Amino acid sequence: MNSASFEDTIFIINMRIKMLRDILRLSPPPALFLEKCLDDLAFIGWALGRLGEEFSGVDEFDYKSDTEWQFSQLLTEFSLESSPFSAGAFPQTLEKIAALRSASNERRKALEESDIPSQLAKGEPVVSSAELSGLLSNF
């Protein structure tokens, strides 16, 4: 996968994560949206797994690491009792979310154990999109 294709894929995955976050902020009828949202979460997890097999560079590491973090945050939001699809109201989601979280944690651990973080430490400091959003949220 070339760099432009990788960046496009990361962008699409991040947009899907944002869409799911937006759905969680609304009050969607679970009968219509629960299964689709779970399918979307599974797709995002699958796509991130595939990207993990194909990335190799320092630039890709930042994008992949940030997107995995965003996905992990989405899984947490999905699990909260305030979520329209909370595990308290829909216990069947608990097992699916746990499996997705476990796979995400394994991918994040693999990223941390790669030699790329040490290469990044030697380079110039970079602000991730999550950090930039946090910094700009006060403006």
C-alpha positions in Angstrom: 0.0 0.0 0.0 1.5 3.3 -1.0 1.6 6.3 1.4 -1.3 8.2 -0.2 -3.5 5.1 -0.1 -2.6 4.5 3.5 -3.4 8.1 4.5 -6.7 7.9 2.6 -7.6 4.7 4.4 -6.8 6.2 7.8 -8.9 9.2 6.9 -11.9 7.0 6.0 -11.5 5.0 9.2 -11.3 8.1 11.3 -14.5 9.5 9.6 -16.3 6.2 10.4 -15.1 6.5 14.0 -16.4 10.1 14.1 -19.8 9.1 12.6 -20.2 6.4 15.3 -19.3 8.9 18.0 -21.9 11.3 16.6 -24.5 8.5 16.6 -23.8 7.8 20.3 -24.5 11.5 21.1 -28.0 11.2 19.6 -30.8 9.0 20.7 -31.0 6.4 17.9 -33.6 3.6 18.2 -31.5 0.5 19.1 -33.8 -1.7 17.0 -32.6 0.2 13.9 -29.0 1.0 14.7 -27.5 -1.4 17.3 -26.5 -4.2 14.9 -25.3 -1.7 12.2 -23.1 0.1 14.8 -21.7 -3.2 16.0 -21.0 -4.2 12.4 -19.3 -0.9 11.9 -17.1 -1.4 15.0 -16.2 -4.8 13.7 -15.3 -3.4 10.3 -13.1 -0.7 11.8 -11.3 -3.3 14.0 -10.8 -5.5 11.0 -9.5 -2.6 8.8 -7.1 -1.5 11.6 -5.8 -5.1 11.8 -5.2 -5.2 8.1 -3.4 -1.8 8.3 -1.2 -3.2 11.0 0.0 -5.9 8.6 0.9 -3.3 5.9 2.4 -0.3 7.5 6.1 0.1 8.0 7.2 3.7 8.3 7.5 6.3 10.9 4.8 8.5 9.4 2.4 5.6 9.2 3.1 4.8 12.9 1.8 8.2 14.0 -1.4 7.8 12.0 -2.0 4.2 13.0 -1.3 4.8 16.6 -3.6 7.8 16.8 -6.4 6.0 15.0 -6.1 3.0 17.3 -6.3 5.4 20.3 -9.5 7.0 18.7 -11.0 3.5 18.2 -10.2 2.6 21.8 -11.9 5.7 23.0 -15.0 4.9 20.8 -15.2 1.4 22.4 -15.2 3.0 25.8 -17.9 5.5 24.9 -19.9 2.6 23.4 -19.7 0.7 26.7 -20.7 3.6 29.0 -24.1 3.4 30.7 -24.9 6.8 29.1 -24.6 5.2 25.6 -27.8 4.4 23.8 -26.4 0.9 23.3 -25.0 0.4 26.8 -24.1 -3.1 28.0 -26.6 -2.7 30.8 -29.4 -2.4 28.4 -28.0 -4.7 25.7 -25.8 -7.3 27.4 -25.1 -9.0 24.0 -22.8 -6.0 23.2 -20.5 -6.7 26.1 -18.8 -9.7 24.6 -18.4 -8.1 21.2 -17.0 -4.9 22.6 -14.6 -6.9 24.9 -13.3 -8.9 21.8 -12.8 -5.7 19.8 -11.0 -4.0 22.8 -8.7 -7.0 23.3 -7.7 -7.0 19.6 -7.2 -3.2 19.7 -5.0 -3.6 22.8 -2.9 -6.2 21.1 -2.4 -4.0 18.1 -1.5 -1.0 20.3 1.0 -3.2 22.3 2.6 -4.4 19.0 2.9 -0.8 17.9 4.6 0.2 21.2 7.0 -2.8 21.0 8.1 -2.0 17.4 11.3 -0.1 16.9 9.4 2.9 15.5 8.8 4.7 18.8 12.6 4.8 19.4 13.0 6.2 15.9 10.4 8.9 16.7 12.1 9.8 19.9 15.2 10.6 18.0 13.3 12.8 15.5 11.5 16.1 15.9 8.5 16.2 18.3 5.2 15.8 16.5 1.7 16.7 17.8 -0.9 14.0 17.1 -4.3 15.0 15.8 -5.9 14.1 19.2 -3.4 16.4 21.0 -4.0 19.2 18.4 -7.8 18.8 18.9 -7.4 19.1 22.6 -5.2 22.1 22.3 -7.6 23.9 19.9 -10.8 23.0 21.8 -10.4 26.0 24.0 -10.6 28.4 21.1 
